[in-house]
Amino acid sequence: MIETTDVAIIGAGPSGTIAAALLRKEGRRVVVLEKTHFPRFSIGESLLPQCMEFIAEAGMLDAVNNAGFQYKNGAAFARDGLKAAFDFRDKFSVGMGTTFQVQRASFDHLLAEEAAKMGADIRFGHCIEAFAYDESDRPLLTFADSEGQRHQLSAGFVLDASGFGRVLPRLLDLELPSDFPLRMSLFTHIEDNISDSRHDRDKILIVVHPNLDDVWYWLIPFNNGRCSLGVVAPKGFFDNEVGAPEQLLREAVDASPDLVQLLVDARFDTPVSQIGGYACNVKSLWGKGYALLGNAGEFLDPVFSSGVTIAMKSASLAAPLASRSLDGENIDWESEYAQPLRLGVDTFRTYVRSWYDGSFQKVIFSQGQQTQVRAMISSILAGYAWDTDNPFVRESQRRLKTLIELCDGAAPSGETRSFGEVGPCC
């Protein structure tokens, strides 16, 4: 017997549950098929303020605000004694300026519970095996439950929110290699024992290797004296090293004086995980009866914590389009979904590329920044990468190039000058 629903969603992560909630608000029947059982570990723990707009849109803001997660108001940066910080409340774009740093096991579980309360049918331990079309030309999913029993689900529309599982890209041969270099990350959770005087726990800390522009570390404090700690580097950075993942992570941390000082009392008490080659792309973000959300479609890099933001933005865009398609509307998925989503993705891409070649790092650590320019950059770091009122979104490559050139010439012979003094850039 083939079951039917209005919309089938693959994956119960943030994009899947936000989409499910939005569709339930439209009165649509929604079945969410999730391979794992929640709560489960995931990285991507530092949310951006833009995420809160999507959480509010889905009707989950009170639940998230009341969950006791670590408050976050910005991002701090360090490199061999240099320090910088951005307060997301001091931003150019309209919208929320604070958010949370979350342990994803509990955060994702909370969003799933909220979507279920709204009437979404969320089923854990269900693995998608095939995608086809039924006799009525509707998408047809074949899946196995946790006991190995196979079932079929016919849906009016399918949203793939499977993240790095990338279910439909694999089944439908949609995967493309990323044009980003191959990178690898080692990460864990630790008892950090960092005092408030040594780091503002309301901010994520991004530390650059003292000698290598393309090696960086994240430290994401939680509300319980613990933090997420990771290092990202080209794969070759680890190729000549010998040892278990924890040893490699510790050796990488020891190369940064900033982290050595900060983590002097830390206790490594959780196994270290690793992931490599995570950047990905696809031939298309949509097709007949389906669309790809978040990391199932494209993932850039973890450096600016953009993954969950892009995932939630994709859900916010796709859910109403899927609902309209159920009413028989002819949706132009390229112009109404793919192109708007890529606007922000390409904005992030500009800054990620510039981060790894070291040029955006000059902007981050530059002194005497013009207030308005700083607010515009803060907006992008806060996730507002779709705000075309911001010149650094609307013309991201040209504006950033100009800003970098100003930073290069802003302080000759150690002299500090503001961006305003060397000419307008916006």
Residue pairs with C-beta under 8 A, 6 or more apart in sequence:
2 134
2 140
2 152
2 153
2 154
3 31
3 151
3 152
3 153
3 154
4 153
4 154
4 155
5 29
5 30
5 31
5 121
5 153
5 154
5 155
5 156
6 23
6 28
6 29
6 30
6 155
6 156
6 157
6 326
7 19
7 23
7 28
7 29
7 30
7 31
7 155
7 156
7 157
7 158
7 159
7 322
7 323
7 326
8 30
8 31
8 32
8 33
8 139
8 141
8 153
8 155
8 157
8 158
8 159
9 16
9 19
9 20
9 30
9 31
9 32
9 33
9 158
9 159
9 161
10 16
10 32
10 33
10 128
10 141
10 158
10 159
10 160
10 161
10 162
10 165
10 167
10 168
10 296
11 32
11 33
11 34
11 35
11 160
11 161
11 162
11 163
11 165
11 167
11 296
12 32
12 34
12 38
12 108
12 112
12 115
12 122
12 124
12 161
13 42
13 108
13 161
13 163
13 294
13 311
14 51
14 107
14 108
14 111
14 294
14 308
14 311
14 312
14 315
15 161
15 163
15 293
15 294
15 296
15 311
15 312
15 314
15 315
16 32
16 34
16 159
16 161
16 293
16 315
17 32
17 58
17 108
17 111
17 112
17 114
17 115
17 120
17 122
18 54
18 55
18 57
18 58
18 60
18 111
18 311
18 312
18 315
18 316
18 319
19 159
19 161
19 293
19 315
19 318
19 319
19 322
20 30
20 32
20 115
20 118
20 120
20 122
21 58
21 59
21 60
21 114
21 115
21 118
21 120
22 57
22 58
22 315
22 316
22 319
22 320
23 30
23 120
23 319
23 322
23 323
24 30
24 115
24 118
24 119
24 120
25 58
25 59
25 118
26 319
26 320
26 323
28 322
28 323
28 326
29 121
30 119
30 120
30 121
31 120
31 121
31 123
31 153
31 155
32 112
32 115
32 120
32 121
32 122
32 123
33 123
33 126
33 128
33 141
33 143
33 153
34 112
34 122
34 123
34 124
34 125
34 126
35 125
35 126
35 127
35 128
35 162
35 165
36 124
36 125
37 124
37 125
37 146
38 105
38 108
38 109
38 112
38 124
39 105
39 106
39 108
39 109
40 105
40 108
41 104
41 105
42 104
42 105
42 108
43 104
43 187
43 228
43 230
43 275
43 302
44 104
44 302
44 305
44 307
44 308
45 101
45 102
45 103
45 104
45 107
45 220
45 222
45 228
46 72
46 101
46 204
46 218
46 220
46 228
46 305
47 72
47 99
47 100
47 101
47 102
47 305
47 308
47 309
48 88
48 99
48 305
48 306
48 308
48 309
48 381
48 382
48 383
49 88
49 91
49 95
49 96
49 97
49 98
49 99
49 382
49 383
49 384
50 95
50 96
50 309
50 312
50 313
50 382
50 383
50 384
50 385
51 99
51 308
51 309
51 312
51 383
52 61
52 64
52 95
52 96
52 98
52 99
53 95
53 96
54 312
54 313
54 315
54 316
55 61
55 64
55 111
55 312
56 96
57 316
58 114
58 115
58 315
59 114
59 118
60 111
60 114
60 115
63 110
63 114
64 100
64 107
64 110
64 111
67 106
67 107
67 110
68 223
69 100
69 101
69 102
69 107
69 222
69 223
70 100
70 101
70 102
70 201
70 202
70 221
70 222
70 223
71 98
71 100
71 101
71 202
71 223
72 88
72 98
72 99
72 100
72 101
72 202
72 203
72 204
73 87
73 88
73 89
73 97
73 98
73 202
73 203
74 85
74 86
74 87
74 88
74 89
74 202
74 203
74 378
75 85
75 86
75 88
75 203
75 204
75 205
75 206
75 381
76 83
76 84
76 85
76 199
76 200
76 203
76 204
76 205
76 206
77 83
77 84
77 85
77 205
77 206
77 207
77 208
77 364
77 365
78 84
78 205
78 206
78 207
78 208
78 258
79 207
79 208
79 209
79 210
79 258
79 361
79 365
80 208
80 210
80 256
80 257
80 258
81 257
81 258
82 365
84 364
84 365
85 200
85 203
86 374
86 377
86 378
86 381
87 97
87 378
88 97
88 98
88 99
88 378
88 381
88 382
89 97
89 98
90 97
90 374
90 375
90 378
91 97
91 375
91 376
91 378
91 379
91 382
91 384
92 372
92 375
92 376
92 378
92 379
92 384
92 387
92 389
92 390
93 379
93 382
93 384
93 387
93 389
93 390
94 387
95 384
97 382
100 107
101 204
101 220
101 221
101 222
102 222
103 189
103 222
103 228
112 122
115 122
116 122
123 145
124 146
125 145
125 146
126 143
126 144
126 145
126 146
127 143
127 144
128 141
128 142
128 143
128 162
128 167
128 171
129 142
129 143
129 144
129 150
130 141
130 142
130 171
131 139
131 140
131 141
131 142
131 158
131 167
131 168
131 171
131 172
131 290
132 139
132 140
132 142
133 139
133 140
133 288
133 289
134 140
134 154
136 154
137 289
138 154
138 155
138 156
138 289
139 154
139 155
139 156
139 157
139 158
139 288
139 289
139 290
140 152
140 153
140 154
140 155
141 152
141 153
141 155
141 158
142 150
142 151
142 152
143 150
143 151
143 152
143 153
144 150
144 151
145 151
155 289
156 289
156 322
156 325
156 326
157 289
157 290
157 291
157 322
157 325
157 326
158 168
158 289
158 290
158 291
159 290
159 291
159 292
159 293
159 315
159 318
159 319
159 322
160 166
160 167
160 168
160 169
160 290
160 291
160 292
160 293
160 296
160 297
161 293
161 294
161 296
161 311
161 315
162 168
162 296
163 294
163 295
163 296
163 311
164 275
164 278
164 295
164 299
165 296
166 175
166 280
166 295
166 296
167 296
168 174
168 290
168 292
168 296
169 175
169 280
169 282
169 292
169 296
169 297
172 287
174 282
174 283
174 284
174 287
174 292
175 280
175 281
175 282
175 283
176 280
176 281
176 282
176 283
177 280
177 281
178 279
178 280
178 281
178 299
179 281
180 279
180 300
180 301
180 352
181 234
181 356
182 234
182 235
182 276
182 277
182 279
183 232
183 233
183 234
183 235
183 276
183 277
183 278
183 279
183 301
184 232
184 233
184 234
184 235
184 237
184 238
184 274
184 275
184 276
184 277
185 230
185 231
185 232
185 233
185 274
185 275
185 276
185 278
185 302
186 230
186 231
186 238
186 245
186 248
186 249
186 252
186 272
186 273
186 274
187 218
187 228
187 229
187 230
187 231
187 249
187 272
187 273
187 274
187 275
188 228
188 229
188 230
188 246
188 249
188 268
188 270
188 271
188 272
188 273
189 226
189 227
189 228
189 229
189 270
190 226
190 227
190 229
190 263
190 266
190 267
190 268
190 269
190 270
191 225
191 226
191 266
191 267
191 269
192 219
192 221
192 225
192 226
192 227
192 229
192 263
192 266
193 225
193 265
193 266
193 267
194 201
194 221
194 227
194 262
194 263
194 265
194 266
198 261
198 262
199 205
199 219
199 221
199 262
201 221
204 218
204 219
204 220
204 221
204 305
205 218
205 219
205 220
205 221
205 262
206 216
206 217
206 218
206 219
206 303
207 216
207 217
207 218
207 219
207 256
207 258
207 259
208 215
208 216
208 217
208 361
209 215
209 216
209 217
209 233
209 255
209 256
210 255
210 256
210 257
211 255
212 233
212 237
213 356
213 357
213 358
213 361
214 233
214 234
214 356
214 357
214 358
215 231
215 232
215 233
215 234
215 237
215 252
216 231
216 232
216 233
216 303
217 229
217 230
217 231
217 232
217 252
217 253
217 256
217 259
218 228
218 229
218 230
218 232
218 302
219 227
219 228
219 229
219 259
219 262
220 227
220 228
220 229
221 227
222 228
229 249
229 253
229 263
230 249
230 302
231 249
231 252
231 253
232 301
232 302
232 303
233 252
235 276
235 277
237 252
238 248
241 248
241 251
243 251
244 272
245 271
245 272
245 273
245 274
246 268
246 271
246 272
248 272
249 272
250 268
253 259
253 260
253 263
254 260
278 299
278 302
279 299
279 300
279 301
280 295
280 298
280 299
281 298
282 292
282 297
282 298
284 338
285 291
285 292
285 297
285 298
285 333
285 337
285 338
285 341
286 292
286 333
286 334
286 337
286 338
291 318
291 321
291 322
291 333
291 337
292 314
293 311
293 314
293 315
293 318
294 307
294 308
294 310
294 311
294 312
294 314
294 315
295 307
295 310
295 311
297 314
297 341
298 310
298 345
299 307
300 306
300 307
300 310
300 345
300 348
300 349
300 352
301 352
301 356
303 352
303 355
303 356
304 348
304 351
304 352
304 355
304 380
304 381
305 383
306 348
306 352
306 383
306 385
309 383
309 385
310 341
310 344
310 345
310 348
313 341
313 344
313 386
314 341
317 336
317 337
317 340
317 341
318 337
321 331
321 333
321 336
321 337
324 331
325 331
331 337
340 386
343 385
343 386
343 388
343 393
344 385
344 386
344 393
345 385
346 396
347 380
347 385
347 386
347 393
347 396
348 380
348 385
350 396
350 397
350 400
351 360
351 380
351 396
351 400
354 360
354 400
354 404
355 361
359 404
360 400
360 404
362 404
362 407
362 408
363 377
363 400
363 403
363 404
363 407
366 407
366 410
366 411
366 419
367 411
367 416
368 410
368 416
368 417
368 418
368 419
368 421
369 418
369 419
370 418
370 419
370 420
370 425
372 426
373 403
373 419
373 425
373 426
376 390
376 391
376 392
376 426
377 392
377 403
379 387
379 390
379 392
379 393
380 390
380 392
380 393
384 390
384 393
385 393
386 393
387 393
388 394
391 399
391 426
392 399
392 400
392 403
392 426
399 425
399 426
402 425
403 419
403 425
406 419
406 422
406 423
406 425
407 419
409 422
410 416
410 417
410 418
410 419
410 421
410 422
411 417
419 425
